[in-house]
Amino acid sequence: MKHVFIIVALLYSVSVKAETVYTVRGPEYVGDKRMDYDYAILNLALRKTVDEYGPYRLEQSMPGENFKRALQNVRIGAYKNFFIRAAATPALSDHMASVPFPVDRGILGYRISFISNTIQDKLKEIDTLEELRKYSVVQGIGWSDSRILKANGFKVNTGSSFASMFSMVAEGRSDLFLRGMNEILAEWQANTNKTGLAIETSIAVHYPFPRFFYTTVGNTDAAKRILKGLEIAYEDGSFNRIWRRHFEESIKFVQLHNRKIFKLSNPFAAKLPQDYKKYNFDPHTSQREIQRTE
């Protein structure tokens, strides 16, 4: 009996050691839910590839890191198999290993704005992109959006932290805080206590904005595993079930069909291989996409 126990213990020890550790970005602040989707999708991709690649354990990086710091930690390999979701650019792909699959199906490129309630009526009168450019935009440190917006002629301010940017627009220190249509409902619910904060009701901005998972350069086997898992999950419908669970309510909430959509270019995505587009969300078929069952 003692020998059996030893054998079982050894087998358990081997199985635990055989787990490959993967890391996804943790929350930036208490109550930050933005990385919940990243965790769910990365976990799905890993689960779909266990038979080929073996068992895994998915962990989160230390909380409190802003995007710029987290990206640097991916570059230097601060955590085991660290993956971060980031705006896809050729430059980033040159210095890191990429997973060329649009993790949120490009939905982040449809932008709705947090504003001060004092300028709601003024924004309803906007008819042209040139008129919209007269309003300043706040974005986070290291965000690709800043470069995209500047390339399209916008004045961009930088917020010191994610939470501070809601206060900046509520207090009129910047006019627009553009957020993805998949993000805005949860963030509105989390910030309804901020005096003067409102959601702009008549305008949307769109630019191509694929976001890929990136990991440390040279970590190609892990990147291949994630890509294969995402492709399997997309084909069997499990990817879109998670996608809808996280984003369906917010898609309905923003009522994109009732908004004027101003199209911007994204010069940083134009040189990417365009295969990712076959996975992109199409707002013209959104109701069919949302209502479809796998």
C-alpha positions in Angstrom: 0.0 0.0 0.0 2.9 2.3 0.8 4.4 1.6 -2.6 1.2 2.4 -4.3 1.0 5.7 -2.5 4.5 6.6 -3.5 3.8 5.8 -7.1 0.6 7.9 -7.1 2.5 10.8 -5.5 5.2 10.6 -8.1 2.8 10.5 -11.0 1.0 13.5 -9.5 4.3 15.3 -9.2 5.2 14.6 -12.8 1.8 15.7 -14.1 2.0 19.0 -12.1 5.6 19.7 -13.4 4.4 19.0 -16.9 2.0 21.9 -16.9 3.3 24.8 -19.0 2.7 28.2 -17.4 1.2 31.0 -19.5 0.6 34.5 -18.3 -2.0 37.1 -19.3 -2.1 40.8 -18.2 -3.6 41.4 -14.8 -5.9 44.3 -13.8 -4.5 47.8 -13.8 -6.6 48.9 -10.8 -9.2 47.5 -8.3 -12.4 46.6 -10.2 -10.7 46.7 -13.6 -12.5 44.2 -15.8 -10.9 45.0 -19.2 -8.6 41.9 -19.1 -11.4 39.4 -18.2 -12.0 38.8 -22.0 -8.3 38.4 -22.6 -8.1 35.7 -19.9 -11.2 33.9 -21.2 -10.0 33.9 -24.8 -6.5 32.9 -24.0 -7.7 30.2 -21.7 -10.0 28.9 -24.5 -7.2 28.7 -27.0 -5.0 26.8 -24.6 -7.9 24.4 -23.7 -8.5 23.7 -27.4 -4.9 22.6 -27.9 -4.2 20.4 -24.8 -4.2 17.2 -26.8 -1.4 18.4 -29.0 0.6 20.6 -26.7 -0.2 19.3 -23.2 -1.5 20.7 -19.9 -1.2 24.3 -18.9 -1.7 26.8 -16.1 -2.9 30.3 -17.0 -1.8 33.0 -14.5 -2.2 36.8 -14.4 0.7 39.3 -14.2 1.1 41.5 -11.2 -1.8 44.0 -10.9 -1.2 47.8 -11.2 0.8 47.8 -14.5 -0.4 50.2 -17.1 -0.3 49.1 -20.8 3.2 50.6 -21.5 4.7 48.9 -18.5 3.0 45.6 -19.3 4.2 45.7 -22.9 7.7 46.3 -21.7 7.4 43.2 -19.5 6.3 41.2 -22.4 9.4 42.4 -24.4 11.8 41.4 -21.7 10.0 38.1 -20.8 9.3 39.2 -17.2 6.7 36.4 -16.9 6.5 32.9 -18.4 4.8 32.9 -21.8 3.5 36.3 -21.2 0.8 37.4 -23.8 -0.7 40.8 -24.1 -3.4 42.0 -26.4 -2.2 45.0 -28.4 -3.0 47.0 -31.5 -1.3 45.2 -34.4 1.4 47.1 -36.2 4.3 46.0 -38.4 6.7 47.6 -36.0 5.4 45.6 -33.0 5.4 42.4 -35.0 9.1 43.0 -35.9 10.1 43.1 -32.2 7.7 40.6 -30.7 6.1 37.2 -31.7 2.6 37.8 -32.8 -0.6 35.8 -33.0 -2.2 37.2 -36.2 -5.8 36.8 -35.2 -8.0 39.8 -34.3 -8.8 38.9 -30.7 -11.9 41.1 -30.4 -12.7 40.8 -34.1 -11.9 44.4 -34.8 -14.8 45.7 -32.7 -12.6 48.1 -30.8 -12.2 50.2 -34.0 -15.8 51.4 -33.5 -15.4 54.2 -31.0 -18.0 56.0 -28.9 -17.0 58.9 -26.7 -17.3 59.8 -23.0 -17.8 63.5 -22.7 -18.9 66.2 -20.3 -22.6 66.6 -20.3 -22.1 70.3 -21.0 -21.1 69.7 -24.7 -23.7 67.1 -25.6 -25.9 69.5 -27.6 -22.9 71.0 -29.4 -21.7 67.5 -30.6 -25.2 66.7 -31.9 -24.7 69.5 -34.5 -21.5 68.1 -36.0 -21.8 67.0 -39.6 -18.3 66.8 -40.8 -15.0 65.2 -39.7 -13.4 68.7 -39.9 -15.9 69.9 -37.3 -15.1 66.9 -35.0 -11.4 67.6 -35.2 -11.9 70.9 -33.3 -12.5 68.8 -30.2 -9.6 67.4 -28.2 -9.2 63.7 -27.4 -7.7 62.1 -24.3 -5.9 58.8 -24.6 -3.6 56.7 -22.4 0.2 56.5 -22.2 1.6 54.3 -24.9 -1.8 53.7 -26.6 -1.7 53.2 -30.4 -4.9 55.2 -30.6 -2.9 58.4 -29.9 -0.8 58.0 -33.0 -3.8 57.1 -35.2 -5.8 60.1 -34.0 -2.8 62.4 -34.5 -2.3 61.1 -38.0 -5.9 62.0 -38.7 -5.5 65.5 -37.5 -6.8 65.4 -33.9 -5.4 67.1 -30.9 -4.6 64.4 -28.4 -4.0 64.8 -24.7 -2.5 62.1 -22.5 -4.0 60.9 -19.2 -1.8 59.8 -16.4 -3.9 56.8 -15.6 -7.0 55.0 -17.0 -9.2 56.1 -14.2 -8.1 59.8 -14.5 -9.3 60.1 -18.1 -13.0 59.8 -17.1 -12.5 62.8 -14.7 -10.6 64.7 -17.4 -13.6 64.7 -19.8 -16.2 65.1 -17.0 -14.4 68.2 -15.8 -13.9 69.6 -19.3 -10.1 69.3 -19.3 -10.4 67.3 -22.5 -13.4 66.9 -24.8 -13.6 63.3 -25.9 -12.5 60.0 -24.4 -13.0 57.6 -27.2 -13.7 54.0 -26.2 -14.5 50.8 -28.1 -18.2 50.0 -28.5 -17.5 46.8 -26.7 -16.1 48.6 -23.7 -18.3 51.6 -23.1 -21.2 50.0 -21.3 -19.2 48.4 -18.6 -17.1 51.5 -18.2 -20.2 53.7 -18.0 -21.6 51.4 -15.3 -18.4 51.7 -13.3 -18.3 55.5 -13.6 -21.8 56.7 -13.2 -20.9 58.4 -9.9 -18.6 60.9 -11.7 -20.4 64.2 -11.8 -20.8 65.7 -15.3 -19.8 62.5 -17.1 -21.9 61.5 -20.1 -21.9 59.3 -23.2 -22.1 61.1 -26.5 -25.3 59.9 -28.3 -25.0 60.9 -32.0 -21.5 60.1 -33.2 -19.2 57.2 -33.7 -15.7 57.1 -35.1 -14.3 54.1 -36.9 -10.8 53.1 -38.0 -9.3 49.6 -38.7 -8.0 48.4 -35.4 -7.0 44.7 -35.3 -5.6 43.7 -31.9 -3.4 40.6 -31.7 -1.9 38.7 -28.9 1.8 39.4 -28.6 4.5 37.6 -26.7 8.3 37.8 -26.2 10.3 37.5 -29.5 11.4 34.0 -30.1 8.5 32.5 -28.2 7.1 31.2 -31.5 6.0 27.7 -30.3 3.7 29.3 -27.7 2.4 31.8 -30.3 1.7 29.0 -32.7 -0.3 27.1 -30.0 -2.4 30.2 -29.3 -3.1 30.8 -33.0 -4.1 27.2 -33.6 -6.4 27.3 -30.5 -8.1 30.5 -31.7 -8.7 29.1 -35.2 -10.2 25.9 -33.8 -12.4 27.8 -31.4 -13.6 30.1 -34.1 -14.5 27.2 -36.4 -16.4 25.3 -33.7 -18.3 28.4 -32.5 -16.9 28.5 -28.9 -14.9 31.7 -29.7 -18.0 33.6 -30.8 -20.0 32.4 -27.8 -17.5 34.0 -25.5 -17.3 37.1 -27.8 -21.0 37.6 -27.7 -21.2 37.0 -23.9 -18.7 39.8 -23.3 -19.8 42.3 -26.0 -23.4 41.7 -27.1 -25.0 43.9 -24.5 -22.7 46.8 -25.2 -23.2 46.5 -28.9 -26.9 46.9 -28.4 -26.4 49.7 -25.9 -24.5 52.0 -28.3 -27.1 51.8 -31.1 -24.5 52.3 -33.8 -27.3 52.4 -36.5 -28.5 55.7 -35.0 -25.1 57.4 -35.1 -23.1 59.3 -37.8 -20.0 57.2 -38.4 -16.8 59.2 -39.2 -14.2 57.0 -41.0 -10.5 57.5 -40.1 -7.5 55.8 -41.6 -5.1 53.7 -39.6 -1.7 53.9 -41.4 -0.2 51.5 -38.9 -2.5 48.6 -39.9 -2.4 49.2 -43.6 0.9 47.3 -44.1 -0.2 44.3 -42.1 -1.1 41.0 -43.9 -4.9 41.3 -44.4 -5.9 37.7 -43.7 -7.2 38.8 -40.3 -10.1 40.7 -41.9 -12.1 37.5 -42.5 -12.7 37.3 -38.7 -13.8 40.9 -38.3 -17.1 42.1 -37.0 -19.4 43.7 -39.6 -21.9 46.2 -38.1 -24.2 45.8 -41.1 -24.9 42.2 -40.1 -24.7 42.7 -36.4 -28.1 41.5 -35.6 -27.6 38.3 -37.5 -24.2 37.9 -35.9 -25.5 38.4 -32.4 -28.6 36.2 -32.8 -26.9 33.4 -34.6 -26.5 30.2 -32.5 -23.7 27.9 -33.2 
